[in-house]
Amino acid sequence: MVIPVYILLSWLLSVDPAQEDAYKAEREQMVEQQMKRRGISDKAVLHAMRSVPRHLFVPPAIASKAYQDNALPIGHNQTISQPYMVAYMTEAIKPKPGMKVLEIGTGSGYQAAVLAEIVKQVYTIEIIPEHGKMAAARLKQLGYDNVEVKIGDGYAGWEAHAPFDAIVVTAGAESVPPPLFEQLKEGGRMVIPVGPVYRTQTLKLIEKKRGKAVTRNLMPVVFVPFTREGRKK
């Protein structure tokens, strides 16, 4: 079930300061136990993970589980990724303040918010209209003015804003979409899960060097499918 936008906004505005302090403590624990202990060391990434209120990017009914070490359902058979995976994928692109980043698969907007804490501009595409509208409203309400959300098929990327310094794909693709690689800047980095639907995939880091793809396998993962127009799951 997806919450109507007006209910979401009222929830975001009705913040209990005491509860926020408790969530802040949970974020700190999340960073120390789930990220630092597993090797996440980029200071900007760790700061972003401490800063973004993950509990506001999940349905209110499961906000208490927001900082647990696992993915959580957000409706329409989609999930918000495990916190460590968000940090890992963010660190993999080596984010810097002046960068322009494309994200494919906005979901609830959490990964976009983490990126927006570090880079100059984030462009993010979501194929499910309900998620796209909710994420846009949430990000705007939370002050992430450097994020632009588009509802559509992410396979084609966002040519109007290309080239991108980095691309983060948060859904499992059977192969790397050629338009995404084409829209990657020379020297840019793309992180993307590649493999069969609903089975173990490989998280790949792809760097563009002299127009060619240099690929490194990072780890086995399982992501929700990369959905295309006309083939929605």
C-alpha positions in Angstrom: 0.0 0.0 0.0 1.3 3.5 -0.9 0.5 6.4 1.3 -1.3 9.4 -0.3 1.1 12.4 -0.7 -1.0 14.6 1.6 -0.7 12.1 4.4 3.0 11.7 3.8 3.5 15.5 4.0 1.5 15.8 7.2 3.6 13.0 8.7 6.8 14.7 7.7 5.7 17.9 9.3 4.6 16.3 12.6 8.0 15.5 13.9 8.5 14.5 17.6 11.8 16.1 18.7 12.4 13.3 21.3 11.8 10.6 18.7 14.1 12.4 16.3 16.9 12.3 18.8 16.3 8.5 19.2 16.5 8.1 15.4 19.7 10.2 15.3 21.3 7.7 17.8 20.1 4.8 15.6 21.8 6.4 12.6 25.0 6.7 14.5 24.8 3.1 15.5 24.0 2.1 11.9 27.1 3.8 10.6 29.4 2.4 13.3 28.2 -1.2 13.2 26.9 -1.7 9.6 29.3 0.5 7.6 32.6 1.2 9.3 32.9 -2.4 10.4 32.4 -3.6 6.8 35.0 -1.2 5.4 33.0 1.9 4.3 35.6 4.7 5.0 34.7 7.6 2.7 34.1 10.5 5.1 31.5 12.2 2.9 29.6 8.9 2.5 29.6 8.3 6.2 28.4 11.8 6.9 25.6 11.5 4.4 24.5 8.2 6.0 24.5 9.9 9.4 22.5 12.9 8.0 19.7 11.4 5.9 16.6 10.5 8.0 16.0 7.0 6.6 12.9 6.6 8.8 11.2 9.3 6.6 11.8 7.2 3.4 9.9 4.1 4.5 6.2 3.7 5.2 5.3 5.1 8.7 4.1 1.7 9.9 7.7 0.3 9.6 9.6 3.5 10.5 10.9 1.7 13.7 12.7 -0.8 11.4 14.3 1.9 9.2 17.9 1.5 10.6 17.9 -2.3 10.7 20.5 -4.1 8.6 18.2 -5.2 5.8 16.1 -4.0 2.9 12.5 -3.0 3.6 9.3 -3.0 1.5 7.9 0.3 0.2 5.0 -0.9 -1.9 4.4 -2.0 -5.5 6.8 -5.0 -4.9 9.7 -2.6 -4.5 12.1 -2.2 -1.6 14.4 0.4 -0.1 17.9 -1.1 -0.1 19.8 -2.3 2.9 21.7 0.8 4.4 25.1 -0.9 3.9 24.3 -1.4 0.2 23.3 2.2 -0.2 26.6 3.3 1.4 28.6 0.7 -0.6 27.2 1.8 -4.0 27.6 5.4 -3.1 31.3 4.9 -2.1 31.9 2.9 -5.3 31.3 5.9 -7.6 33.7 8.1 -5.6 31.3 11.0 -5.1 32.6 14.5 -5.0 30.9 17.9 -4.4 31.0 19.1 -8.0 29.6 15.9 -9.6 26.4 15.4 -11.6 24.9 11.9 -10.9 22.1 10.0 -12.6 20.2 7.4 -10.6 17.9 4.8 -12.1 15.2 3.6 -9.8 14.2 6.4 -7.4 12.0 4.2 -5.2 11.3 6.2 -2.0 14.1 8.7 -2.8 16.6 7.5 -0.1 19.5 6.8 -2.4 18.9 10.1 -4.2 19.0 11.9 -0.8 22.3 10.3 0.2 23.8 11.3 -3.1 22.4 14.8 -2.8 24.2 15.3 0.5 27.5 14.9 -1.4 27.3 15.8 -5.0 26.1 19.0 -6.9 23.1 17.6 -8.7 21.2 14.4 -8.8 18.8 13.3 -11.6 16.7 10.3 -10.8 14.2 8.3 -12.8 11.4 6.2 -11.5 9.1 4.1 -13.6 6.3 3.7 -11.0 4.3 6.9 -11.0 3.2 6.6 -7.4 6.8 6.2 -6.2 8.0 9.0 -8.4 5.4 11.5 -7.1 5.9 10.4 -3.5 9.7 10.7 -3.7 9.6 14.1 -5.4 7.3 15.4 -2.7 9.4 13.9 0.1 12.7 15.2 -1.2 11.2 18.7 -1.7 9.8 18.8 1.8 13.1 17.7 3.2 15.0 20.5 1.4 16.8 18.4 -1.3 16.6 21.1 -4.0 19.5 19.6 -5.9 17.4 16.5 -6.9 15.2 16.3 -10.0 12.8 13.4 -10.3 11.5 12.1 -13.6 8.8 9.5 -14.1 9.6 7.2 -16.9 11.7 4.3 -18.3 15.2 4.5 -17.0 16.7 2.3 -19.7 17.1 5.3 -22.0 18.7 7.4 -19.3 18.2 11.2 -19.3 20.0 12.5 -22.4 19.0 16.1 -21.8 21.3 16.3 -18.8 24.1 14.0 -20.0 27.0 13.4 -19.7 27.0 12.3 -16.1 30.0 12.0 -13.8 28.5 8.8 -12.4 25.4 6.6 -12.7 23.8 4.5 -9.9 21.4 1.8 -10.9 19.3 0.4 -8.1 17.5 -2.4 -9.9 18.8 -5.7 -11.4 19.3 -5.6 -15.1 19.9 -8.6 -17.4 22.6 -6.5 -19.1 24.0 -3.0 -19.0 21.7 -0.6 -21.0 23.8 0.9 -23.8 22.2 4.4 -23.5 23.4 4.6 -19.9 27.0 3.8 -20.8 26.8 6.3 -23.7 25.7 9.0 -21.2 28.5 8.3 -18.8 31.3 11.0 -19.0 34.8 9.9 -20.0 36.4 8.7 -16.8 33.0 8.3 -15.2 31.8 5.4 -13.1 28.6 3.3 -13.1 27.5 0.9 -10.5 24.8 -1.6 -11.5 23.5 -5.1 -10.5 23.5 -7.4 -13.5 22.0 -10.9 -13.7 18.9 -12.9 -13.9 15.6 -11.7 -12.5 14.9 -12.7 -8.8 18.2 -14.7 -8.7 21.7 -13.9 -7.6 23.2 -11.0 -9.6 26.6 -9.4 -9.7 27.1 -5.8 -8.6 29.4 -4.4 -11.3 31.5 -1.3 -11.4 31.9 0.0 -14.9 34.4 2.8 -15.7 34.6 4.6 -19.0 38.1 4.8 -20.3 38.9 6.0 -23.8 35.3 5.3 -24.7 35.5 1.6 -23.6 34.0 -0.1 -20.6 36.4 -1.4 -17.9 34.3 -3.7 -15.7 35.0 -5.0 -12.2 32.8 -7.5 -10.4 32.2 -6.2 -6.8 29.9 -8.7 -5.0 26.9 -11.0 -5.4 23.6 -9.2 -4.8 19.8 -9.6 -5.3 17.9 -6.6 -6.4 14.3 -6.1 -7.6 14.1 -6.3 -11.4 14.9 -3.4 -13.7 11.4 -2.6 -15.0 10.8 -1.4 -18.6 7.8 0.3 -20.1 5.3 -2.3 -21.3 6.9 -5.0 -19.2 6.0 -3.9 -15.6 6.2 -6.6 -13.0 
